[in-house]
Amino acid sequence: MKKKVVVIGSGFSSLSASCYLAKQGFDVEIIEKNTDLGGRAGRLTIDGYTFDTGPSWYWMPDVFDRFFKDFGKKTSDLYTLDRLDPAYRVFFADETITIGSGIDKICQEFERIEKGSAVQLKKIMTVARENYKIAMQDIVLKPGASPLELVTWDTVTRIDRFFTSISREIRKKFKNPKLISVLEFPVLFLGAKPTRTPSFYSFMNFADFGLGTWHPKGGIYEIVRAMKSLCEELGVRIRTSSTVDKIHVNRGSVTGIQVNGATIEADVVVCGSDYHHSETLLDEKYRQYSEAYWKKRTFAPSSLLFYVGFDRKLANVGHHNLFFDTSFEKHAEEIYDRPQWPTEPLFYANFPSVTDAGMAPKDGESGFFLIPIAPDLKDSQEIKERYFDLVIQRFEERTSQKIRENIVFHQSFCVSDFKEKYNSYKGNAYGMANTLAQTAFLRPKLKSKKVKNLFFTGQLTVPGPGVPPALISGKLVSELIGKNIYTE
């Protein structure tokens, strides 16, 4: 008889784990709180305007390819990918830097800004490519159970890269503050300040400049749909609009969960929901991490998001746009060092309909604006509207166009929404930061130390925040379960 696995949540890590577990022969059922699958990777459609409500960058295509290949599939069979050129634009107060597709174009742009920088960029990219290879082979594919996992010839001989910051390494080679900001930007996906991120994580620069920025036609949610289809093909059952109230434990072993007041028995439970929230579903004696533990962790930012419909095409913008026309350092301080609502925030603007016309009505534009903010801030409609006005004003100034009268609607999503919809600790948007003290075996564990057959997956455990790491996290936990549980 097959062993029953219940997976709580349906984000990328949960969907990944479910596919791998079903392939191993487990009887798998997903329990999702919300009406749709995908967790933070949702979709919003209003009057023909389509938005990815969470992740909007498609980086590290090799990870997606490898995931679907494990099930005999090709990404090209499931959704259409386009490599963006330009990949993105970075708006400063006095000029715009365009990051093209391919290192040659990027070197030309760097050289335009700072003479001699192309040579330095190629040096950085050589190391970044090497770090990417090591990360994929020796770090992110390990379950984080022991520090010995990291002891390989490649990691030992490059140990210095873990004890110097990426910010310091970049500043050794570049003087222009704009180029420094562009090079430091990718590590923000890891959820920490560049000054606290080990230089080893320069592999994110290779993910950016080397592997490129892609767009799945229809948006990131097309990946969720592809994974849902794969789950169903593998026999995974899916239950939405179902709230998990409790994880049942008897004599130190998990026995099932309570959903909407009813009990579902299970041999194994995998928590793909927020790690902190998942442990609150246990009696206190079975929790691994105290409230004091969570309060001491460095969490990635939360976000103030705006989904905006425009009744005309916008000028002077690309698919992805970063507005770095204020102080990068000051905004980072207001997230990490002195948590508060930012005074002059940087922001990101995504217009998928620039390259994917089907994501907006004809002659319209879908716009997604994001301001990174400190987690656990108190939000209100008044605060959100004030920042919306600020973003629109700055956007108009930097892109030399008036757009306010062309706004058909705007809808916001902020800290309190992350808490309510995703049970997100402090309303964080990206999980726990990948600082040195929160890397690999130093992150919360995939396997419970206190409850037999209870496991965790997702951005608060290994490998860390981001969509590709979530896919890997699902695979790691499935392998761990396979080694601990007999399927028949």
C-alpha positions as CSV (number, residue, x, y, z in Angstrom):
1,M,0.0,0.0,0.0
2,K,1.3,3.4,-0.9
3,K,2.4,5.8,1.8
4,K,0.3,8.9,2.0
5,V,2.0,12.3,1.8
6,V,0.1,15.5,2.5
7,V,1.7,18.7,1.2
8,I,0.6,22.0,2.8
9,G,0.7,24.9,0.4
10,S,1.1,25.1,-3.4
11,G,4.0,27.4,-4.1
12,F,6.8,26.4,-6.4
13,S,8.6,24.3,-3.7
14,S,5.4,22.4,-2.8
15,L,4.5,21.7,-6.5
16,S,8.1,20.6,-7.1
17,A,8.1,18.3,-4.0
18,S,4.7,16.9,-5.0
19,C,5.9,15.9,-8.5
20,Y,9.0,14.2,-7.3
21,L,7.2,12.4,-4.5
22,A,4.5,11.1,-6.8
23,K,7.2,9.9,-9.2
24,Q,8.8,8.0,-6.3
25,G,5.5,6.2,-5.8
26,F,3.9,8.1,-2.9
27,D,0.2,8.9,-2.7
28,V,0.3,12.7,-2.7
29,E,-2.3,15.3,-1.9
30,I,-1.8,19.1,-1.9
31,I,-3.8,21.2,0.5
32,E,-4.0,24.9,-0.5
33,K,-5.5,27.7,1.6
34,N,-6.3,30.0,-1.3
35,T,-8.6,29.5,-4.3
36,D,-5.7,29.2,-6.8
37,L,-2.4,27.4,-6.8
38,G,1.1,29.0,-6.9
39,G,1.5,30.6,-3.5
40,R,3.1,34.0,-3.9
41,A,3.3,33.3,-7.7
42,G,-0.3,34.3,-8.4
43,R,-2.1,35.8,-11.3
44,L,-4.4,38.8,-11.3
45,T,-6.7,39.5,-14.3
46,I,-8.8,42.7,-14.5
47,D,-10.7,43.7,-17.7
48,G,-8.1,42.1,-20.0
49,Y,-5.1,43.3,-18.0
50,T,-3.0,40.4,-16.7
51,F,-0.4,40.6,-13.9
52,D,2.0,38.2,-12.2
53,T,1.2,39.1,-8.6
54,G,4.6,37.8,-7.3
55,P,7.7,36.7,-9.1
56,S,8.2,38.4,-12.5
57,W,11.8,37.6,-13.3
58,Y,12.7,34.4,-15.1
59,W,16.4,33.8,-14.4
60,M,18.5,30.6,-14.3
61,P,16.6,28.8,-17.1
62,D,18.8,25.8,-16.7
63,V,17.1,25.0,-13.3
64,F,13.7,25.0,-15.0
65,D,15.0,22.9,-17.8
66,R,16.4,20.4,-15.4
67,F,13.2,20.2,-13.4
68,F,11.0,19.3,-16.3
69,K,13.7,17.0,-17.8
70,D,13.4,14.9,-14.7
71,F,9.9,14.1,-15.8
72,G,10.7,13.6,-19.5
73,K,9.4,17.0,-20.4
74,K,10.9,20.1,-22.1
75,T,10.1,23.6,-21.1
76,S,9.5,24.4,-24.8
77,D,6.7,21.8,-24.8
78,L,4.9,23.5,-21.9
79,Y,5.3,27.3,-22.4
80,T,7.0,29.7,-24.8
81,L,10.1,31.5,-23.6
82,D,11.6,34.7,-25.1
83,R,15.0,36.1,-24.1
84,L,14.5,39.8,-23.4
85,D,16.7,42.3,-25.2
86,P,17.2,44.6,-23.5
87,A,17.0,42.5,-20.3
88,Y,16.2,45.6,-18.3
89,R,16.8,49.3,-17.9
90,V,18.1,51.2,-14.9
91,F,17.0,54.8,-14.5
92,F,19.2,57.2,-12.6
93,A,18.6,60.9,-12.0
94,D,20.6,62.0,-15.0
95,E,20.7,59.0,-17.4
96,T,19.5,55.5,-18.2
97,I,21.7,52.4,-18.3
98,T,20.5,49.7,-20.7
99,I,21.4,46.1,-19.9
100,G,21.3,44.3,-23.2
101,S,21.2,40.6,-24.0
102,G,24.7,39.1,-23.9
103,I,27.9,40.1,-22.3
104,D,29.3,42.0,-25.4
105,K,26.4,44.5,-25.3
106,I,26.7,44.9,-21.5
107,C,30.5,45.5,-21.8
108,Q,29.8,48.2,-24.4
109,E,27.4,49.9,-22.0
110,F,29.8,49.7,-19.1
111,E,32.6,51.1,-21.1
112,R,30.4,54.0,-22.1
113,I,29.9,54.9,-18.4
114,E,33.4,54.1,-17.1
115,K,36.5,53.6,-19.3
116,G,38.3,50.3,-18.6
117,S,35.2,48.8,-16.9
118,A,34.6,46.3,-19.6
119,V,37.9,44.5,-18.7
120,Q,37.0,44.5,-15.1
121,L,33.5,43.2,-15.8
122,K,34.9,40.3,-17.8
123,K,37.1,39.4,-14.8
124,I,34.1,39.5,-12.5
125,M,32.1,37.4,-14.9
126,T,34.8,34.7,-15.0
127,V,34.7,34.4,-11.3
128,A,30.9,34.6,-11.2
129,R,30.6,31.8,-13.8
130,E,32.9,29.7,-11.7
131,N,30.9,30.4,-8.5
132,Y,27.7,29.5,-10.3
133,K,29.1,26.1,-11.3
134,I,30.3,25.5,-7.7
135,A,26.9,26.6,-6.3
136,M,25.0,24.3,-8.5
137,Q,27.3,21.3,-7.8
138,D,28.4,21.7,-4.2
139,I,25.9,23.9,-2.4
140,V,22.3,24.4,-3.6
141,L,21.8,20.7,-4.3
142,K,22.7,19.7,-0.7
143,P,20.0,19.3,2.0
144,G,21.7,21.5,4.5
145,A,21.9,18.8,7.2
146,S,25.6,19.2,8.0
147,P,28.5,21.7,7.4
148,L,30.5,18.7,6.0
149,E,28.3,18.9,2.9
150,L,30.2,22.1,1.9
151,V,33.6,20.5,2.3
152,T,34.8,19.9,-1.3
153,W,38.0,20.9,-3.0
154,D,36.3,23.7,-4.8
155,T,34.7,25.3,-1.7
156,V,37.8,24.8,0.5
157,T,40.2,26.4,-2.0
158,R,37.8,29.3,-2.4
159,I,36.8,29.8,1.3
160,D,37.8,33.5,1.2
161,R,34.8,34.2,-1.1
162,F,32.5,33.4,1.9
163,F,34.2,35.9,4.2
164,T,34.3,39.0,2.1
165,S,31.3,40.9,0.9
166,I,30.2,41.2,-2.7
167,S,30.0,44.9,-2.1
168,R,33.7,45.1,-1.2
169,E,34.8,43.0,-4.2
170,I,32.8,45.1,-6.6
171,R,34.2,48.4,-5.2
172,K,37.7,47.1,-5.7
173,K,37.1,47.0,-9.5
174,F,34.6,49.8,-10.2
175,K,34.5,53.5,-9.2
176,N,31.3,54.6,-10.9
177,P,28.5,54.4,-8.4
178,K,25.9,53.7,-11.1
179,L,27.8,50.6,-12.3
180,I,28.3,49.5,-8.7
181,S,24.5,49.7,-8.2
182,V,23.8,47.7,-11.3
183,L,26.2,45.0,-10.1
184,E,24.9,44.9,-6.6
185,F,21.3,44.8,-7.7
186,P,21.0,41.0,-8.4
187,V,22.0,40.0,-4.8
188,L,18.9,41.9,-3.6
189,F,17.0,38.7,-4.8
190,L,18.9,37.0,-1.9
191,G,17.2,39.3,0.5
192,A,20.2,41.0,2.2
193,K,22.3,44.1,1.8
194,P,25.3,43.7,-0.5
195,T,27.6,44.6,2.4
196,R,26.3,41.5,4.2
197,T,26.2,39.1,1.3
198,P,29.3,36.9,0.7
199,S,31.2,37.6,-2.5
200,F,30.6,34.0,-3.5
201,Y,27.1,35.1,-4.4
202,S,28.5,36.9,-7.4
203,F,27.1,33.9,-9.2
204,M,23.9,35.9,-9.3
205,N,25.7,38.3,-11.7
206,F,26.3,35.3,-14.0
207,A,22.6,34.4,-13.7
208,D,21.9,38.0,-14.8
209,F,24.5,38.8,-17.4
210,G,25.5,35.3,-18.5
211,L,22.3,33.3,-18.6
212,G,20.1,36.2,-19.4
213,T,16.6,37.4,-18.5
214,W,13.7,35.5,-20.0
215,H,9.9,35.9,-20.2
216,P,7.4,33.0,-20.5
217,K,4.6,34.1,-22.8
218,G,1.6,34.8,-20.6
219,G,3.7,35.4,-17.5
220,I,5.4,33.5,-14.7
221,Y,2.0,31.9,-13.8
222,E,2.3,29.8,-17.0
223,I,5.0,27.8,-15.1
224,V,2.5,27.2,-12.2
225,R,0.0,25.9,-14.8
226,A,2.6,23.6,-16.3
227,M,3.5,22.2,-12.9
228,K,-0.1,21.8,-12.0
229,S,-0.6,19.8,-15.2
230,L,2.4,17.7,-14.4
231,C,1.1,17.0,-10.8
232,E,-2.2,15.9,-12.2
233,E,-0.5,13.7,-14.8
234,L,1.4,12.0,-12.0
235,G,-1.7,11.4,-10.0
236,V,-1.3,14.2,-7.4
237,R,-4.7,15.2,-5.9
238,I,-5.2,19.0,-5.3
239,R,-7.5,20.6,-2.8
240,T,-7.9,24.4,-2.8
241,S,-9.9,26.8,-0.4
242,S,-8.8,24.5,2.4
243,T,-7.3,25.9,5.6
244,V,-5.0,23.7,7.7
245,D,-5.8,24.2,11.4
246,K,-3.4,21.7,13.0
247,I,-0.7,19.1,12.3
248,H,-1.5,16.0,14.3
249,V,1.3,14.2,16.2
250,N,1.0,10.9,18.2
251,R,3.9,9.5,20.1
252,G,6.4,11.7,18.4
253,S,5.3,10.8,14.8
254,V,3.0,12.8,12.5
255,T,-0.4,11.2,11.8
256,G,-2.1,13.8,9.7
257,I,-3.6,17.2,9.6
258,Q,-6.8,19.0,10.4
259,V,-8.4,20.8,7.5
260,N,-11.5,23.0,7.8
261,G,-12.2,21.0,11.0
262,A,-11.9,17.6,9.5
263,T,-8.9,15.2,9.9
264,I,-6.9,13.9,6.9
265,E,-4.6,11.0,7.9
266,A,-1.1,10.9,6.5
267,D,2.1,9.0,6.9
268,V,4.2,12.0,5.9
269,V,3.5,15.8,6.1
270,V,5.4,18.3,4.0
271,C,5.0,22.0,5.0
272,G,5.5,24.2,2.0
273,S,3.7,27.0,3.7
274,D,5.7,29.7,5.6
275,Y,8.0,27.8,8.0
276,H,7.2,29.9,11.1
277,H,3.4,29.5,10.4
278,S,3.8,25.8,9.8
279,E,5.3,25.3,13.2
280,T,2.5,27.2,14.9
281,L,0.2,24.3,13.6
282,L,2.1,22.0,16.1
283,D,1.7,21.8,19.8
284,E,4.5,24.0,21.3
285,K,6.6,21.0,22.5
286,Y,7.0,19.8,18.9
287,R,8.3,23.1,17.5
288,Q,12.0,23.3,16.7
289,Y,12.4,27.0,16.7
290,S,11.2,29.5,19.3
291,E,9.8,32.9,18.7
292,A,13.1,34.3,20.0
293,Y,14.9,32.4,17.2
294,W,12.7,33.9,14.5
295,K,13.0,37.4,15.8
296,K,16.7,37.2,15.6
297,R,16.8,36.1,11.9
298,T,17.5,38.5,9.1
299,F,14.4,38.5,6.9
300,A,14.3,39.6,3.3
301,P,12.2,42.7,2.6
302,S,8.5,42.9,2.3
303,S,7.0,44.9,-0.6
304,L,4.5,47.5,-1.5
305,L,3.0,46.4,-4.8
306,F,0.8,48.2,-7.3
307,Y,-1.0,46.6,-10.2
308,V,-2.0,49.3,-12.7
309,G,-3.9,49.3,-15.9
310,F,-3.1,52.0,-18.5
311,D,-5.3,52.9,-21.5
312,R,-2.4,53.6,-23.8
313,K,1.1,52.3,-24.7
314,L,3.8,53.9,-22.6
315,A,7.0,55.4,-24.0
316,N,10.7,55.1,-23.0
317,V,10.2,51.9,-20.9
318,G,11.2,48.3,-21.3
319,H,9.8,45.1,-19.9
320,H,11.8,45.4,-16.7
321,N,12.8,48.8,-15.3
322,L,14.7,49.7,-12.1
323,F,14.4,53.2,-10.8
324,F,17.7,53.9,-8.9
325,D,17.4,57.7,-9.1
326,T,17.7,58.0,-5.3
327,S,20.2,56.7,-2.8
328,F,20.6,52.9,-2.9
329,E,22.4,52.9,0.5
330,K,19.8,55.0,2.3
331,H,16.9,52.9,1.1
332,A,18.8,49.7,2.2
333,E,19.4,51.2,5.7
334,E,15.7,52.0,6.0
335,I,15.0,48.3,5.3
336,Y,17.6,46.6,7.3
337,D,19.3,48.9,9.8
338,R,16.5,51.4,10.8
339,P,13.3,49.7,9.7
340,Q,10.9,52.4,8.6
341,W,8.8,53.6,5.6
342,P,11.4,54.8,3.1
343,T,11.8,58.5,2.6
344,E,13.0,58.3,-1.1
345,P,12.5,54.7,-2.2
346,L,14.0,53.0,-5.1
347,F,11.4,51.0,-7.1
348,Y,10.9,48.5,-9.8
349,A,8.4,48.7,-12.7
350,N,7.4,45.8,-14.9
351,F,5.5,46.2,-18.1
352,P,5.0,42.7,-19.5
353,S,2.7,43.9,-22.3
354,V,5.7,45.7,-23.8
355,T,6.9,42.3,-25.1
356,D,3.8,40.2,-24.6
357,A,0.9,42.0,-26.1
358,G,-1.6,39.5,-24.8
359,M,-1.1,40.7,-21.2
360,A,-3.1,43.9,-21.8
361,P,-6.0,45.1,-24.0
362,K,-5.1,46.4,-27.4
363,D,-3.3,49.8,-27.1
364,G,-3.2,49.4,-23.3
365,E,-0.4,48.5,-20.9
366,S,-0.2,46.4,-17.8
367,G,2.1,47.9,-15.1
368,F,3.4,46.3,-11.9
369,F,5.3,48.6,-9.5
370,L,7.2,47.3,-6.5
371,I,8.8,49.2,-3.6
372,P,11.0,47.0,-1.3
373,I,10.2,47.9,2.3
374,A,11.1,46.6,5.8
375,P,9.0,43.6,7.0
376,D,6.3,44.2,9.7
377,L,5.7,47.8,8.9
378,K,2.2,49.1,9.6
379,D,0.4,49.8,6.3
380,S,-2.8,51.7,5.7
381,Q,-4.7,52.9,2.6
382,E,-3.5,56.4,3.2
383,I,0.2,55.4,3.3
384,K,-0.2,53.2,0.2
385,E,-1.9,56.0,-1.8
386,R,0.9,58.4,-0.8
387,Y,3.5,56.1,-2.1
388,F,1.5,55.5,-5.3
389,D,1.5,59.2,-6.0
390,L,5.2,59.4,-5.3
391,V,6.0,56.5,-7.7
392,I,3.8,57.9,-10.5
393,Q,5.4,61.3,-10.1
394,R,8.9,60.0,-10.2
395,F,8.0,57.7,-13.1
396,E,6.7,60.6,-15.1
397,E,9.8,62.6,-14.5
398,R,12.3,59.9,-15.4
399,T,10.5,58.7,-18.5
400,S,9.5,62.2,-19.7
401,Q,5.8,61.5,-20.1
402,K,2.5,62.2,-18.4
403,I,0.6,59.0,-17.5
404,R,-1.7,59.9,-14.5
405,E,-4.7,60.6,-16.7
406,N,-4.2,57.2,-18.5
407,I,-4.6,55.1,-15.4
408,V,-7.7,53.0,-15.7
409,F,-7.3,51.4,-12.2
410,H,-4.7,50.5,-9.6
411,Q,-4.7,47.9,-6.9
412,S,-2.3,47.5,-4.1
413,F,-0.8,44.7,-2.0
414,C,1.3,45.2,1.1
415,V,2.6,43.8,4.4
416,S,-0.8,43.1,5.9
417,D,-1.8,41.3,2.7
418,F,1.2,39.1,2.8
419,K,0.3,38.1,6.3
420,E,-3.3,37.4,5.6
421,K,-3.0,35.6,2.2
422,Y,0.3,33.7,2.7
423,N,0.7,33.5,6.5
424,S,4.0,35.3,5.9
425,Y,6.2,35.9,9.0
426,K,6.2,39.7,9.5
427,G,4.7,40.0,6.0
428,N,8.0,39.3,4.3
429,A,7.9,38.8,0.6
430,Y,11.0,36.7,-0.1
431,G,11.7,34.6,3.0
432,M,14.9,34.7,5.0
433,A,18.0,36.5,3.7
434,N,21.0,34.5,2.5
435,T,23.6,36.1,4.8
436,L,26.7,34.1,5.8
437,A,25.0,33.2,9.1
438,Q,21.9,32.0,7.2
439,T,23.4,29.9,4.4
440,A,23.1,26.2,3.8
441,F,23.2,24.2,7.0
442,L,22.6,27.3,9.1
443,R,19.1,27.7,7.7
444,P,16.0,26.0,9.2
445,K,16.1,22.3,8.5
446,L,14.2,20.4,5.8
447,K,13.5,17.6,8.3
448,S,12.0,18.1,11.8
449,K,14.2,17.2,14.6
450,K,11.3,16.7,17.0
451,V,8.6,15.0,14.9
452,K,9.1,11.9,12.9
453,N,8.0,12.1,9.2
454,L,7.5,15.9,9.3
455,F,9.3,17.9,6.6
456,F,9.6,21.4,5.4
457,T,10.4,23.1,2.0
458,G,10.4,26.6,0.6
459,Q,12.3,29.9,0.8
460,L,12.9,29.8,4.6
461,T,14.9,26.6,4.3
462,V,17.5,25.5,1.8
463,P,18.7,26.7,-0.7
464,G,16.9,30.0,0.0
465,P,14.7,32.7,-1.7
466,G,13.7,32.8,-5.3
467,V,11.9,30.6,-7.8
468,P,14.8,28.4,-9.0
469,P,15.8,27.7,-5.4
470,A,12.2,26.8,-4.6
471,L,12.2,24.2,-7.3
472,I,15.4,22.8,-5.9
473,S,14.1,22.9,-2.4
474,G,11.2,20.7,-3.4
475,K,13.5,18.2,-5.0
476,L,15.8,18.1,-1.9
477,V,13.0,17.4,0.5
478,S,11.6,14.7,-1.8
479,E,14.9,13.0,-1.8
480,L,15.2,13.2,1.9
481,I,11.7,11.7,2.3
482,G,12.6,8.9,-0.1
483,K,15.6,8.0,2.0
484,N,13.6,7.9,5.2
485,I,10.3,6.4,4.1
486,Y,9.5,3.3,2.2
487,T,6.9,4.0,-0.5
488,E,5.3,0.5,-0.3
